Structures are given as C-alpha cells and as structure tokens.
Amino acid sequence: MRLTDLLHPHLDHVTTVVDATGGGLRLEPYLHLPPGVTLRDDDERPIAEGELALLSYGPHAAGHGREDACRAVLARMRPGARGLIVFGHGGSELPYHRLLDHLVAHRCQVLRAAPLDYVHLHAGAVIARTDELLPPHDFFGRPVPSDGYVTALRIADEYVFADLASRSLRARLLDLETAAEETERTREATGQDGLADRLGAAVREKEQIAAALRAARDRVEVLQARVAMLEGSTSLRVGKALVTAARSPKRGAARLPGELYGLWRGRRQAAGRAPDGAPKPQAEPEAPVDGRQHLAHRALTAAPRDRLVVAGVLTPDTAADFAADVVVNRLLPHDGRLLVERTDPDVLVVQLSACTGDGPWWLTGTGLAPDLDRTLAELIAEQRVSGRSAVLWRDGPACAAPGLIRLAWDAVIDADTGVRLTRLDPAAEGRERLREVFRADSTRVRLSRLARLTGAPDPLDERRVAVLAAPRDRTDIARLVGQVLGQLHRPVEVVVPDPAGLDELTAAGVTVRRGQPLAPWVADWTDLAEERPDTLLLDLMCAQEWSGADAVGHTPTADDYLFVPSLRPLLVRRSLHLSGTSPDSWAGRGHRLFAVRGKEPS
C-alpha cells in the first residue's frame, strides 16, 4: 500500500498536516495532499483539532527518529487531533508493545494499520486523540457505524482472534526454525559433506591414475614403434653382419660379402619399382593406437553467461519447457559425466518423474538398478567437486524413488515444474487464468526459484519493463506515481527528463533516471492523461510471453491474441525501440506484432 492510500481516507476535517518526523525522513513527495490541506514543519506546539501529525519510528534513529521523540508528540496531541505513524520495522517485527501503553495513556486510538510498499518504510498506522471510543474501519478504510459498547466488543473479539492466529503463526515459525537447526546438526553429524569430499577426492585420484596409465601406454607404444624401426634399418643389419663376421672370422669372412650384397640388392629393390611396373607405394608409419574418444570443438564463444545453464535428468516435456528460458543439457547414463565436465552447468537437476517414468533413467532410486544409482551418485560428486549445486526436483511422491533422498543434494524443491504459457488456450482459459499462471505457476517462475538457489542469472529478468514518461507539473507527477505503483506487474525503472519529485518511486524500489532505458521491455507513457488500468502491463507481458512477439499493443478493431501487420505499440522490445524505425515498417522488417484487447468484454 502507498502512504497516500493510507492517509487520504482520514483527511476529512483536516486542514493542516504537521511534519513531526524530526527531519530524518522527507515524506512530502509521498503525501500528494489534496487542495485545502497544507503541510508545515513541527514547531512543538500542541496538535489541535483539524491537524494531523506525521510521526516516524524505526530501528535507525538517524533516519526513522527516536522513540522518546515519538512519545513527546503523542503527549502534545489534543482531542480531535490525528496522527500517522510510519514504522521502519517489518510487520512481523513491529514492536508495537513499546508504544501501546503510551497510546492508551494519551487517549490515542489506532484507527487503521497497514503494510507499506517501500524500501525503508514497512508499515503505517493512523491514530486519533479522542475522549470516546471511535468506530473502527473496515478493510477499505471506511468507518463501521456502531455505538460505544458494540465497538468495544468488536475490538475485544477481534483482538482475541488475531492473537490466536498470530500465536499459531509464531509457534509454526519457531517449529520450522527448530527443525531447520536439527536438520543442520544431523547433516553435520552424518558427515554428508565429508563423505562428498572423500568421494570427490577418490574420483580425482582415479582420474589422475587413469591419466598416468594412458600416458604410460602411449609411451610404450612410441618406444615399440622406434624399436621396430631400428630393427628394420639397414645400418643395424650391416652392423649385425660385421659383428657376426668378427666373432667367427673363418666362416663369417666368407659369408660377409654375400650378406652385404644381399642387403644392398634388397634396399635397391625396395627403392625401385614393383614387378608390374607401377611405382612402389611408400609405406606410412603406423600411428600409435589411441582408444580414447575425443570431442571435436568446431566453435568457441567467449562471452559472459547471461542464462541459467542446466544439466538435467529430465523428462522430454520438462526439458522442452525449460529450454524456452534456460540452456538445457539432458544427461544420459552413458554420457552424463562427459557433458557435466564439458558444459560446466550452473546446476544439476534431477527430476523425480524422470526416474520413475519411462526413459533411460527408469528405476533410478528404487534399488532395482544399482548401476544407475552409482552413475547418478558419480554425477552429483563431479558437480560438487566443481563447486556447483545439485538439486532434486521432487515433483512426485518421495516413496516412488526413496533412494534419491539419501544422495548429497544441495537443495530439494517440492513442486511441479510449472506451466509453460504457450501450452494454454487464451480463449478457453480466460484472461484471469493467464494472469494467475504468469505470476505464480509458470515454468519461468519455477526456474527463477532454481536460479536463486544457485546464484545464476534469473529468468524473470526478461520480464522487466521500463516506462518512458515526461511529467510537466505536480499533477502529472502524482498521476505517474499512482499509475506506476498501482500496476500489478510493476515496472523496474522510469525514464524521465527530470527526476525531481519522484522520490516515492525510488522509495518503492523503482529506479528513476535520465537517458535510455535498460530493461528488456519499454512502455511509452508520455501521455499521462490517459487512463491505464492496474492490469495493463500484466496483460501485455502475458501476451508477449505467450506469443514471443517483439511488440504488443492495441488495434482499432480490438483484435485479441492475434498476430497483426500493424498496431498501436504499448510494449516494445528494447532493441526495437532503440532502432528508431517507424512502427509502420516493423512488420515489413520481420518483427512480430501481437495484438491484445484493451479491455475485458462485459
């Protein structure tokens, strides 16, 4: 929620907003006060009826203010005055008990509390100084009419139920933290890391011994070839004849001329022609036989890795869905280790369905195929030796392959592999189903979780949108901030000629700057007078991811989910936007244009 959405429903009968935050926070760009309501700094006068005080409290005194300063402002509030306290603490860490007694002592009632969607402000509460119990507000900020007793009864009942729910959540959190600590201790006690290290050392030693053995065999083959060459040489044969003659002069001396003549005749015939008159082919020396298989590298690309690289034991459908967003190398039992060594994947993914269904890894982890279990364990050890992660994607019951959990995994994901958006039928599923899959259940969302586990490039970065705008006055600034922060698929950056007055966007985590957009997608919001629904960018990105188009927009005939030759572009690929070409020529240049209807049919 934005600060203005929390504040404005409580500005009735308020004429002055007093900034009592102490100067650490500059909240003026967040307020967007309506006409007739002025903002002034705190001069330590009492906060009277018709005035609303801005207070802040958080973990950092320099930025959020001190607790005693907040209490001092509460003491100066008079009946009819109101206040807005912004907290730097998260909702689950909010120390409201430190202010609760002071609120009660100074007759201040909390009318509404809500989380805030900012980087440094996480929650806010509206209070009122009153001498009688005021009716509470509902979820939309509207007062619930009631008398005093019913109001107090409602507050008391809601407090009991809220405390029950919060206690169960806190207990669940403590149980999870305890279980995580016990699991870590058990893992350390069982020495899984030590076992993996020893297995890795054994694998490396085995490789070194095998390499030394191959080198020795190559050396022996080379020496054998040299010996054969020396034994067949004329010089060696002449030397042998002379040595034989010297040992037995009577016999050897008589034979020596004949042997030397025979050697001379044989060498001359070998250098001459064949009996049929054709030139005698020269014998080529035999190369040492090498039984190893080598990879022929036909190309080499040296560039930063900008996509997640997955080596996986995957089903064919999962591999096809993953390949739309990441680099996928399917491993087979006979070549898995070679692929892991050559491709250096970011993560090794083993899908449980690939081990229990038909395929080359069938029966892995069941105990019925020990050779496959051993091969998979070697792959995991090789991956961990290289400093990469190994993840078990458990998309089925663990009992189907109980042996998998005993391997040394870095993480286990218990979820399905998601739905690829192109597998849905927009006409049959409906716009709301597409939005739901896009935000929570798509394959790209599942891969983003995998990327966060491994520290690899996030596939969701391809969904980032930059908004181009040119606000001229405070009205345009307020409209731009409201439209950007109201989007269900929020832009990551806003490019404007002058970033002054857009501090609220920066506080909400949106980058504001000059220059050219950096996000993969660009939306032109130069006309701020146009009404834009909060689902605009969400629907445009759903259509783009479904179609793979270069530009998405509307047509005069309200075409929906259809490739068209021309349209009014609302979402454009960054490279196409920076090309400077006219939208009328995009289709002729081979760019894909996809139309989506602007509004849902009634």
C-alpha positions as CSV (number, residue, x, y, z in Angstrom):
1,M,0.0,0.0,0.0
2,R,1.1,3.6,-0.7
3,L,1.3,6.1,2.0
4,T,-1.2,8.3,0.3
5,D,-3.7,5.5,0.1
6,L,-3.4,5.0,3.9
7,L,-3.6,8.8,4.7
8,H,-6.2,10.2,2.4
9,P,-9.3,8.4,3.8
10,H,-8.6,10.0,7.1
11,L,-8.1,13.6,5.9
12,D,-11.8,14.6,6.5
13,H,-12.0,17.8,8.5
14,V,-8.2,18.0,8.4
15,T,-6.7,21.3,7.2
16,T,-3.1,21.1,8.3
17,V,-0.6,18.3,8.3
18,V,2.3,18.7,10.7
19,D,5.6,17.1,9.9
20,A,6.9,15.9,13.3
21,T,9.3,13.2,11.9
22,G,12.3,15.2,13.1
23,G,13.8,15.8,9.7
24,G,15.2,12.3,9.2
25,L,12.6,11.5,6.6
26,R,11.2,13.7,3.8
27,L,7.6,12.5,3.4
28,E,6.3,15.4,1.4
29,P,6.7,13.6,-2.0
30,Y,4.7,10.6,-0.6
31,L,1.6,12.5,0.6
32,H,0.1,14.2,-2.6
33,L,-2.1,16.3,-0.3
34,P,-5.4,17.4,-1.8
35,P,-6.3,21.1,-2.3
36,G,-7.1,22.8,1.0
37,V,-4.7,20.8,3.1
38,T,-1.3,22.4,3.9
39,L,1.9,21.0,5.2
40,R,4.0,22.7,7.8
41,D,7.0,21.7,10.0
42,D,6.6,21.0,13.6
43,D,7.1,23.9,16.0
44,E,6.4,21.9,19.2
45,R,3.0,23.5,19.6
46,P,0.1,21.3,20.7
47,I,-1.5,19.3,17.9
48,A,-5.0,20.7,17.9
49,E,-8.3,19.6,16.3
50,G,-8.2,19.7,12.5
51,E,-4.5,18.9,12.4
52,L,-2.7,15.6,11.6
53,A,0.8,14.9,12.9
54,L,3.3,12.8,10.9
55,L,5.5,10.6,13.2
56,S,8.1,8.0,12.5
57,Y,9.6,5.2,14.5
58,G,12.1,2.6,13.4
59,P,15.3,0.7,14.1
60,H,17.6,3.5,12.8
61,A,17.3,6.6,15.0
62,A,19.1,8.9,12.4
63,G,16.6,8.1,9.7
64,H,13.4,7.0,11.4
65,G,13.6,9.1,14.6
66,R,13.8,8.3,18.3
67,E,11.2,6.6,20.4
68,D,11.2,9.3,23.0
69,A,10.5,12.0,20.3
70,C,7.5,10.0,19.1
71,R,6.2,9.8,22.7
72,A,6.6,13.5,23.1
73,V,4.4,14.2,20.1
74,L,1.7,11.9,21.4
75,A,1.7,13.9,24.6
76,R,1.0,17.1,22.7
77,M,-2.0,15.8,20.8
78,R,-5.4,17.3,21.8
79,P,-8.9,15.9,21.4
80,G,-9.8,15.8,17.7
81,A,-6.2,15.7,16.5
82,R,-5.0,12.8,14.4
83,G,-1.7,11.3,13.6
84,L,0.1,9.0,11.2
85,I,2.9,6.9,12.4
86,V,5.2,5.3,9.8
87,F,7.4,2.4,11.0
88,G,10.8,1.2,9.7
89,H,10.1,-2.2,11.2
90,G,8.6,-5.1,9.2
91,G,5.1,-6.2,10.0
92,S,6.2,-9.4,11.8
93,E,8.9,-7.4,13.7
94,L,6.8,-4.4,14.7
95,P,7.5,-3.6,18.4
96,Y,4.0,-2.1,18.9
97,H,4.1,-3.0,22.6
98,R,6.7,-0.3,23.2
99,L,4.1,2.4,22.1
100,L,0.9,0.7,23.2
101,D,0.9,1.9,26.8
102,H,1.7,5.5,25.7
103,L,-1.1,5.5,23.1
104,V,-3.5,4.4,25.8
105,A,-2.2,6.8,28.4
106,H,-2.6,9.8,26.0
107,R,-6.1,8.6,24.8
108,C,-5.0,7.8,21.3
109,Q,-6.9,5.2,19.4
110,V,-5.5,3.3,16.4
111,L,-8.0,3.6,13.6
112,R,-6.1,1.6,10.9
113,A,-2.8,-0.1,10.3
114,A,-1.4,-1.4,7.0
115,P,1.8,-2.5,5.4
116,L,3.6,0.0,3.2
117,D,5.4,-1.0,0.0
118,Y,8.6,1.0,0.4
119,V,12.2,0.0,0.9
120,H,12.7,1.9,4.2
121,L,9.1,2.2,5.4
122,H,7.3,-1.1,6.0
123,A,4.1,-0.2,7.9
124,G,1.9,2.7,8.9
125,A,-0.9,3.4,11.4
126,V,-3.5,6.2,11.7
127,I,-4.3,7.3,15.2
128,A,-6.8,9.7,16.7
129,R,-6.8,11.6,20.0
130,T,-10.3,11.1,21.4
131,D,-12.2,11.0,24.7
132,E,-14.7,8.5,23.5
133,L,-14.3,5.2,21.6
134,L,-14.5,5.7,17.8
135,P,-15.9,3.1,15.4
136,P,-13.2,1.0,13.7
137,H,-12.6,1.0,9.9
138,D,-13.0,-1.9,7.5
139,F,-10.5,-3.2,5.0
140,F,-11.2,-0.4,2.6
141,G,-10.8,2.3,5.2
142,R,-14.5,3.1,5.7
143,P,-15.8,3.6,9.3
144,V,-18.1,0.9,10.6
145,P,-21.1,2.5,12.2
146,S,-21.7,1.4,15.8
147,D,-22.2,2.6,19.3
148,G,-19.6,2.5,22.1
149,Y,-20.4,-0.8,23.6
150,V,-20.6,-2.7,20.3
151,T,-17.4,-1.1,19.1
152,A,-15.5,-2.1,22.2
153,L,-17.0,-5.6,22.0
154,R,-15.9,-5.9,18.3
155,I,-12.4,-4.7,19.1
156,A,-12.1,-7.1,22.0
157,D,-13.3,-10.0,20.0
158,E,-11.1,-9.2,17.0
159,Y,-8.1,-8.9,19.4
160,V,-8.6,-12.4,20.8
161,F,-9.0,-14.0,17.4
162,A,-6.0,-12.0,16.0
163,D,-3.9,-13.0,19.0
164,L,-4.9,-16.7,18.4
165,A,-3.9,-16.5,14.8
166,S,-0.6,-14.7,15.5
167,R,0.3,-17.2,18.3
168,S,-0.2,-20.1,16.0
169,L,1.9,-18.5,13.3
170,R,4.7,-17.7,15.8
171,A,4.6,-21.2,17.0
172,R,4.8,-22.5,13.5
173,L,7.8,-20.3,12.8
174,L,9.6,-21.5,15.9
175,D,8.9,-25.1,14.9
176,L,10.3,-24.5,11.5
177,E,13.4,-22.8,12.9
178,T,13.9,-25.6,15.4
179,A,13.5,-28.3,12.6
180,A,16.0,-26.4,10.4
181,E,18.6,-26.3,13.2
182,E,18.1,-30.0,14.0
183,T,18.4,-30.9,10.3
184,E,21.6,-28.9,10.0
185,R,23.0,-30.6,13.1
186,T,22.0,-34.0,11.8
187,R,23.6,-33.3,8.4
188,E,26.8,-32.2,10.0
189,A,26.8,-35.3,12.3
190,T,26.3,-37.7,9.5
191,G,29.2,-36.1,7.6
192,Q,27.4,-35.8,4.3
193,D,29.8,-33.0,3.3
194,G,32.8,-35.1,4.4
195,L,31.5,-38.1,2.5
196,A,31.1,-36.0,-0.6
197,D,34.6,-34.5,-0.2
198,R,36.1,-38.0,0.2
199,L,34.1,-39.3,-2.8
200,G,35.3,-36.3,-4.8
201,A,38.9,-36.9,-3.8
202,A,38.6,-40.5,-4.7
203,V,37.2,-39.5,-8.1
204,R,40.0,-37.1,-8.7
205,E,42.6,-39.7,-7.7
206,K,41.0,-42.2,-10.0
207,E,41.2,-39.7,-12.9
208,Q,44.9,-39.0,-12.1
209,I,45.8,-42.7,-12.1
210,A,43.9,-43.3,-15.3
211,A,45.6,-40.3,-17.0
212,A,49.0,-41.6,-15.8
213,L,48.2,-45.1,-17.2
214,R,47.1,-43.7,-20.5
215,A,50.4,-41.7,-20.7
216,A,52.4,-44.8,-19.9
217,R,50.7,-46.8,-22.6
218,D,51.3,-44.1,-25.1
219,R,55.0,-44.0,-24.2
220,V,55.3,-47.8,-24.6
221,E,53.6,-47.7,-28.0
222,V,56.0,-45.0,-29.1
223,L,59.0,-47.0,-27.9
224,Q,57.8,-50.1,-29.6
225,A,57.5,-48.2,-32.9
226,R,61.0,-46.9,-32.5
227,V,62.4,-50.4,-31.8
228,A,60.6,-51.8,-34.8
229,M,62.0,-49.0,-36.9
230,L,65.6,-49.6,-35.7
231,E,65.4,-53.4,-36.1
232,G,64.4,-52.9,-39.7
233,S,67.0,-50.4,-40.6
234,T,69.9,-51.3,-42.9
235,S,72.5,-49.8,-40.6
236,L,71.6,-52.2,-37.8
237,R,71.6,-55.2,-40.2
238,V,75.0,-54.3,-41.5
239,G,76.3,-53.9,-38.0
240,K,75.0,-57.3,-37.0
241,A,76.7,-58.9,-40.1
242,L,80.0,-57.3,-39.2
243,V,79.7,-58.3,-35.6
244,T,78.9,-61.9,-36.6
245,A,81.9,-62.0,-39.0
246,A,84.2,-60.6,-36.3
247,R,83.1,-63.3,-33.9
248,S,83.8,-66.1,-36.4
249,P,86.4,-64.9,-38.8
250,K,86.7,-68.2,-40.7
251,R,83.1,-68.6,-41.5
252,G,81.9,-65.0,-41.2
253,A,84.6,-63.6,-43.5
254,A,83.4,-66.0,-46.3
255,R,79.8,-65.1,-45.8
256,L,80.2,-61.4,-45.3
257,P,80.4,-60.3,-49.0
258,G,77.3,-62.3,-49.9
259,E,75.2,-60.9,-46.9
260,L,76.3,-57.3,-47.7
261,Y,75.4,-57.8,-51.4
262,G,72.0,-59.2,-50.4
263,L,71.4,-56.2,-48.2
264,W,72.3,-53.9,-51.0
265,R,70.1,-55.7,-53.5
266,G,67.1,-55.7,-51.1
267,R,67.4,-52.0,-50.3
268,R,67.7,-51.2,-54.1
269,Q,64.6,-53.2,-54.9
270,A,62.7,-51.6,-52.1
271,A,63.6,-48.2,-53.5
272,G,62.7,-49.3,-57.1
273,R,59.5,-50.3,-58.8
274,A,57.0,-53.0,-58.2
275,P,57.1,-56.1,-60.5
276,D,54.1,-54.8,-62.5
277,G,56.0,-51.6,-63.4
278,A,54.0,-49.3,-61.2
279,P,55.8,-47.1,-58.7
280,K,56.1,-48.8,-55.3
281,P,54.0,-47.0,-52.7
282,Q,55.9,-45.7,-49.7
283,A,54.8,-47.4,-46.5
284,E,53.5,-45.0,-43.9
285,P,54.5,-45.5,-40.3
286,E,51.6,-46.7,-38.2
287,A,50.4,-44.2,-35.7
288,P,50.0,-45.4,-32.1
289,V,46.6,-46.7,-31.5
290,D,44.6,-44.5,-29.1
291,G,41.3,-46.0,-27.8
292,R,40.1,-42.7,-26.3
293,Q,37.2,-40.7,-27.7
294,H,37.8,-37.0,-28.2
295,L,35.4,-34.1,-28.7
296,A,35.8,-32.1,-31.9
297,H,35.3,-28.4,-30.9
298,R,34.1,-26.7,-34.0
299,A,33.4,-23.3,-32.5
300,L,34.3,-21.3,-29.4
301,T,32.3,-18.4,-27.9
302,A,33.9,-16.3,-25.2
303,A,31.1,-14.2,-23.7
304,P,29.5,-13.6,-20.3
305,R,27.0,-16.3,-19.3
306,D,23.6,-14.5,-19.2
307,R,21.3,-17.5,-19.0
308,L,21.0,-20.3,-16.5
309,V,22.7,-23.5,-17.7
310,V,21.0,-26.7,-16.5
311,A,22.3,-30.2,-16.8
312,G,19.4,-32.4,-16.0
313,V,17.9,-35.8,-15.6
314,L,14.6,-34.6,-17.1
315,T,11.5,-35.8,-18.9
316,P,11.3,-34.8,-22.5
317,D,8.4,-32.4,-21.8
318,T,10.2,-30.7,-18.9
319,A,13.3,-30.3,-21.0
320,A,11.3,-28.7,-23.8
321,D,9.6,-26.3,-21.4
322,F,12.9,-25.4,-19.6
323,A,14.7,-24.8,-22.9
324,A,12.5,-21.8,-23.7
325,D,14.2,-19.8,-20.9
326,V,17.4,-21.6,-20.0
327,V,20.2,-23.7,-21.6
328,V,19.3,-27.3,-21.1
329,N,21.6,-30.3,-21.5
330,R,19.8,-33.6,-20.9
331,L,22.0,-36.2,-19.4
332,L,22.0,-39.9,-20.3
333,P,23.7,-42.6,-18.2
334,H,26.5,-43.2,-20.8
335,D,27.4,-39.5,-21.5
336,G,26.2,-37.7,-18.4
337,R,29.6,-37.3,-16.8
338,L,31.2,-36.1,-20.1
339,L,28.5,-33.4,-20.5
340,V,28.9,-32.2,-16.9
341,E,32.7,-31.9,-17.4
342,R,32.4,-30.1,-20.8
343,T,29.5,-27.8,-20.2
344,D,30.2,-26.7,-16.6
345,P,26.4,-26.3,-15.7
346,D,25.2,-23.9,-13.1
347,V,23.1,-26.6,-11.5
348,L,22.5,-30.3,-11.9
349,V,18.7,-31.0,-11.7
350,V,17.3,-34.5,-11.2
351,Q,13.6,-34.7,-11.7
352,L,11.8,-37.5,-9.8
353,S,9.4,-38.1,-12.7
354,A,12.3,-38.8,-15.0
355,C,13.5,-41.6,-12.6
356,T,10.1,-43.2,-12.2
357,G,8.7,-43.0,-15.7
358,D,9.7,-44.4,-19.0
359,G,13.2,-43.4,-20.1
360,P,16.9,-44.1,-19.8
361,W,16.9,-43.3,-16.0
362,W,13.9,-45.6,-15.2
363,L,14.2,-47.3,-11.8
364,T,16.9,-44.9,-10.5
365,G,16.5,-44.5,-6.8
366,T,14.3,-47.6,-6.4
367,G,17.1,-50.0,-5.5
368,L,16.3,-52.1,-8.6
369,A,19.0,-50.5,-10.8
370,P,22.2,-50.1,-8.7
371,D,24.3,-49.2,-11.7
372,L,22.1,-46.2,-12.4
373,D,22.2,-45.2,-8.7
374,R,26.0,-45.4,-8.8
375,T,26.2,-43.4,-12.0
376,L,23.9,-40.7,-10.6
377,A,26.0,-40.5,-7.4
378,E,29.1,-40.0,-9.5
379,L,27.4,-37.2,-11.4
380,I,26.5,-35.5,-8.2
381,A,30.0,-35.9,-6.8
382,E,31.5,-34.5,-10.0
383,Q,29.2,-31.5,-9.8
384,R,30.0,-30.7,-6.2
385,V,33.8,-31.1,-6.8
386,S,33.5,-28.4,-9.4
387,G,31.8,-26.1,-6.9
388,R,28.3,-26.3,-8.5
389,S,24.9,-27.2,-7.0
390,A,22.9,-30.4,-7.3
391,V,19.1,-30.1,-6.8
392,L,16.5,-32.8,-6.5
393,W,13.2,-31.6,-8.1
394,R,10.7,-33.8,-6.3
395,D,7.5,-33.4,-8.5
396,G,6.0,-36.6,-7.3
397,P,5.7,-38.8,-4.2
398,A,9.0,-39.4,-2.5
399,C,8.1,-43.0,-1.9
400,A,8.3,-43.7,-5.6
401,A,12.1,-43.4,-5.5
402,P,13.2,-43.4,-1.8
403,G,16.8,-43.9,-2.7
404,L,17.1,-40.4,-4.2
405,I,16.8,-38.6,-0.8
406,R,19.9,-40.4,0.5
407,L,22.1,-38.7,-2.0
408,A,24.0,-35.5,-1.1
409,W,21.7,-32.8,-2.5
410,D,22.3,-29.1,-2.1
411,A,18.6,-28.4,-2.2
412,V,15.3,-30.2,-2.7
413,I,12.4,-28.5,-4.5
414,D,8.9,-29.9,-3.7
415,A,6.8,-28.5,-6.5
416,D,5.7,-29.2,-10.0
417,T,7.7,-27.8,-12.9
418,G,5.1,-25.2,-13.7
419,V,3.0,-24.5,-16.8
420,R,4.5,-23.0,-19.9
421,L,2.3,-20.2,-21.0
422,T,2.2,-21.2,-24.7
423,R,0.5,-24.5,-23.6
424,L,-2.6,-22.6,-22.5
425,D,-5.5,-21.6,-24.8
426,P,-6.4,-18.0,-24.0
427,A,-9.9,-18.3,-25.4
428,A,-10.7,-21.3,-23.2
429,E,-8.7,-20.5,-20.1
430,G,-9.6,-16.8,-19.9
431,R,-7.6,-13.7,-19.0
432,E,-7.6,-14.3,-15.3
433,R,-6.2,-17.7,-15.6
434,L,-3.3,-16.4,-17.8
435,R,-2.5,-13.8,-15.1
436,E,-2.5,-16.4,-12.4
437,V,-0.2,-18.7,-14.3
438,F,2.1,-15.9,-15.3
439,R,2.6,-14.6,-11.8
440,A,2.7,-17.8,-9.7
441,D,2.6,-21.0,-11.7
442,S,4.6,-20.6,-14.9
443,T,7.7,-22.5,-15.7
444,R,9.7,-19.3,-15.7
445,V,8.7,-18.6,-12.1
446,R,9.8,-22.1,-11.1
447,L,13.2,-21.6,-12.9
448,S,13.6,-18.3,-11.1
449,R,13.5,-20.2,-7.8
450,L,16.1,-22.5,-9.1
451,A,18.3,-19.6,-10.2
452,R,18.1,-18.0,-6.7
453,L,19.2,-21.3,-5.2
454,T,22.3,-21.4,-7.4
455,G,23.1,-17.7,-7.8
456,A,22.7,-17.9,-11.6
457,P,21.0,-15.3,-13.9
458,D,17.3,-15.0,-13.0
459,P,15.0,-15.9,-15.9
460,L,12.5,-13.4,-14.5
461,D,14.8,-10.6,-15.5
462,E,13.4,-10.9,-19.0
463,R,10.1,-9.6,-17.7
464,R,11.5,-6.2,-16.6
465,V,9.7,-3.2,-18.0
466,A,10.9,0.4,-18.3
467,V,8.4,3.2,-18.5
468,L,9.1,6.4,-20.5
469,A,7.3,9.5,-19.2
470,A,7.6,13.3,-19.2
471,P,5.6,14.8,-16.3
472,R,5.2,18.6,-16.6
473,D,3.7,19.5,-13.2
474,R,2.8,18.2,-9.8
475,T,-0.5,16.8,-11.2
476,D,1.4,14.8,-13.8
477,I,3.9,13.6,-11.2
478,A,1.1,12.4,-8.9
479,R,-0.6,10.6,-11.8
480,L,2.6,9.0,-12.9
481,V,3.4,7.7,-9.4
482,G,-0.1,6.4,-8.9
483,Q,-0.1,4.6,-12.3
484,V,3.3,3.0,-11.8
485,L,2.9,1.9,-8.2
486,G,-0.6,0.7,-9.0
487,Q,0.5,-1.8,-11.7
488,L,0.2,-5.4,-10.7
489,H,3.3,-6.1,-12.8
490,R,5.3,-3.1,-11.6
491,P,7.9,-1.5,-13.8
492,V,11.5,-1.7,-12.6
493,E,12.6,1.7,-14.0
494,V,11.0,5.1,-15.0
495,V,13.0,7.2,-17.5
496,V,12.1,10.9,-17.3
497,P,13.8,14.1,-18.4
498,D,13.8,15.4,-14.8
499,P,13.6,13.0,-11.8
500,A,12.6,15.8,-9.3
501,G,9.6,15.0,-7.3
502,L,9.7,11.2,-7.9
503,D,11.2,10.2,-4.5
504,E,8.3,8.0,-3.8
505,L,9.1,5.8,-6.8
506,T,12.7,5.5,-5.6
507,A,11.5,4.6,-2.1
508,A,9.2,1.9,-3.6
509,G,12.2,0.2,-5.3
510,V,11.7,1.7,-8.8
511,T,14.7,3.2,-10.4
512,V,14.2,6.7,-11.7
513,R,16.8,8.2,-14.0
514,R,17.5,10.0,-17.3
515,G,18.9,8.6,-20.5
516,Q,18.0,5.4,-22.4
517,P,16.0,2.5,-20.8
518,L,18.0,-0.6,-19.7
519,A,15.1,-3.0,-19.1
520,P,14.4,-5.6,-21.9
521,W,10.9,-4.1,-22.5
522,V,9.8,-0.4,-22.9
523,A,6.3,1.1,-22.4
524,D,5.7,4.6,-23.6
525,W,3.6,6.6,-21.1
526,T,4.3,10.0,-22.4
527,D,0.6,10.9,-22.4
528,L,-0.2,10.9,-18.7
529,A,-3.7,12.0,-19.2
530,E,-4.6,8.5,-20.5
531,E,-6.3,6.2,-18.1
532,R,-4.3,3.0,-17.5
533,P,-5.8,0.0,-15.6
534,D,-3.7,-1.7,-13.0
535,T,-3.6,-4.8,-15.2
536,L,-2.2,-3.1,-18.3
537,L,1.4,-4.2,-18.1
538,L,0.4,-7.6,-16.7
539,D,-1.8,-8.3,-19.7
540,L,0.8,-7.0,-22.1
541,M,3.5,-9.2,-20.6
542,C,1.2,-12.2,-20.6
543,A,0.5,-11.7,-24.3
544,Q,4.2,-11.3,-25.1
545,E,5.3,-14.4,-23.2
546,W,2.5,-16.4,-24.8
547,S,3.4,-15.2,-28.3
548,G,7.1,-14.4,-28.2
549,A,6.3,-11.2,-30.2
550,D,8.6,-8.1,-30.5
551,A,5.8,-5.6,-29.9
552,V,2.4,-5.8,-28.2
553,G,-0.4,-3.3,-28.4
554,H,-4.0,-2.5,-29.5
555,T,-5.6,-2.3,-32.9
556,P,-8.7,-0.3,-33.9
557,T,-10.7,-3.4,-34.4
558,A,-9.9,-4.7,-30.9
559,D,-8.1,-7.8,-32.1
560,D,-7.2,-10.2,-29.2
561,Y,-4.3,-12.7,-29.1
562,L,-3.7,-12.4,-32.8
563,F,-0.6,-11.6,-34.9
564,V,-1.3,-8.5,-36.9
565,P,0.6,-6.4,-39.6
566,S,0.2,-3.1,-37.7
567,L,-0.9,-1.9,-34.3
568,R,-0.5,0.9,-31.7
569,P,2.6,-0.3,-29.7
570,L,2.2,-0.3,-26.0
571,L,5.1,-2.7,-25.1
572,V,8.2,-2.9,-27.3
573,R,11.4,-4.8,-27.1
574,R,14.2,-2.5,-26.1
575,S,16.4,-3.2,-29.2
576,L,13.4,-2.4,-31.4
577,H,12.7,0.8,-29.5
578,L,16.3,2.0,-29.8
579,S,16.4,1.2,-33.5
580,G,14.5,4.4,-34.2
581,T,12.4,2.8,-37.1
582,S,8.8,3.7,-37.6
583,P,6.2,1.3,-36.2
584,D,4.6,1.2,-39.7
585,S,7.7,-0.6,-41.0
586,W,8.2,-3.1,-38.2
587,A,6.2,-5.9,-39.9
588,G,8.0,-5.4,-43.2
589,R,11.3,-5.8,-41.4
590,G,10.4,-9.2,-40.0
591,H,9.3,-8.1,-36.5
592,R,6.4,-9.9,-34.9
593,L,3.5,-7.7,-33.8
594,F,0.8,-9.2,-31.5
595,A,-2.5,-7.6,-30.7
596,V,-4.2,-7.8,-27.3
597,R,-7.6,-6.4,-26.5
598,G,-7.5,-3.3,-24.2
599,K,-10.5,-4.2,-22.0
600,E,-12.3,-7.3,-21.0
601,P,-15.7,-7.8,-22.7
602,S,-18.6,-7.1,-20.4
